[in-house]
Every structure is written in structure tokens, then in C-alpha cells.
């Protein structure tokens, strides 16, 4: 599989909630950089920390947090940038904005992820402290 194919499989697994597929796509020691200044922000190390964060996001948003659209995939060696749109609802708040997921892929596995939000203040308000 090409790195873009791996990135597409990652997005598909996120959009369908396929935890088994995510487990196969991510390296067990994946490093995830969650932006902002909210209760989910910071670096997550390994599948346990990542899973806890993703589960917390789904719980806080009553399952509404989602990647709603993918606009393009751009590859440069072991990096793939995915231009996305994401959304969710929580306690009367709505989150909807474009962002970038930047994946570092090594030996067919996602080993590191950096997320970029177009409106970090809106995302911080949505997730809260």
C-alpha cells in the first residue's frame, strides 16, 4: 500500500468507527499531537492514551464528532497531509471547521499524527477544560 492508501484507510476507519482497522493502521507506540488548550489537548503516547482520548471525545459529543468531508491527500515521502472538515455537537455548542491531519507513516503504519484546526479557539470552547 502507498502512504496515501494508508491515509485513506485511516480516514475510512475514523469515519466508520472501525476500531479494529485503526488498531491495524496505527503503530502500537503511535504519538498523537492534539492541538489547542482544552481537556483533550496535548501529546498522547501509545494506543491506550490515544484510545482514551478518542473515546472521551465521542462520549463528550454523544457520538456526533466526525470527519465530515475529505478534500485532498498530499504526500511527501513519509508524510501525508489530509485536508479535512470536521464537526460535532455538544451541550448546545456546534463545531464545524476545516483542518489538516498530518500523518507520518513508517513501514506501513501511522507512527505519528499532528492535527491542525482552522479555529483553535472555537475547538477549545467546544471541548472545554
Residue pairs with C-beta under 8 A, 6 or more apart in sequence:
1 9
1 108
2 75
3 75
3 78
3 79
3 80
3 103
3 105
4 73
4 75
4 80
6 25
6 80
6 103
6 105
6 108
6 109
6 110
7 73
7 75
7 80
7 82
7 103
7 105
8 73
9 21
9 25
10 22
10 25
10 82
10 101
10 103
10 110
11 67
11 70
11 82
11 84
11 101
12 18
12 21
13 19
13 21
13 22
13 25
14 22
14 67
15 66
15 67
23 47
25 109
25 110
26 47
26 50
26 109
26 110
27 106
27 109
27 110
27 111
28 46
28 47
29 45
29 46
29 111
30 46
30 47
30 50
30 109
30 110
30 111
30 112
30 113
31 43
31 44
31 45
31 111
31 112
31 113
32 43
32 44
32 45
32 49
32 50
32 53
32 112
32 113
32 115
33 43
33 112
33 113
33 114
33 115
34 40
34 41
34 42
34 43
34 44
34 53
34 115
35 41
35 114
35 115
35 116
35 117
35 120
35 123
36 117
36 120
36 123
36 124
36 127
37 120
37 124
37 129
38 123
38 124
38 126
38 127
38 128
38 129
39 56
39 127
39 128
39 129
40 53
40 56
40 57
40 127
41 124
44 50
44 52
44 53
57 65
57 88
57 127
58 65
60 90
60 127
61 88
61 89
61 90
62 89
62 90
64 87
64 88
64 89
64 90
65 86
65 87
65 88
65 95
66 86
66 87
66 88
67 84
67 85
67 86
68 84
68 85
68 86
68 87
68 96
69 84
69 85
70 82
70 83
70 84
70 85
71 83
71 84
71 85
71 98
72 82
72 83
73 80
73 81
73 82
73 83
74 80
74 81
74 82
74 83
75 81
78 104
78 105
78 106
79 102
79 103
79 104
79 105
80 102
80 103
80 105
81 100
81 101
81 102
81 103
82 100
82 101
82 102
82 103
83 98
83 99
83 100
84 98
84 99
84 100
84 101
85 96
85 97
85 98
85 99
86 95
86 96
86 97
86 99
87 94
87 95
87 96
87 97
88 94
88 95
88 126
89 95
90 126
90 127
93 125
93 126
94 126
95 122
95 123
95 126
97 117
97 118
97 119
97 122
97 123
98 118
99 115
99 116
99 117
99 118
100 115
100 116
101 113
101 114
101 115
101 116
102 113
102 114
102 115
102 116
103 110
103 112
103 113
104 110
104 111
104 112
104 113
105 111
117 123
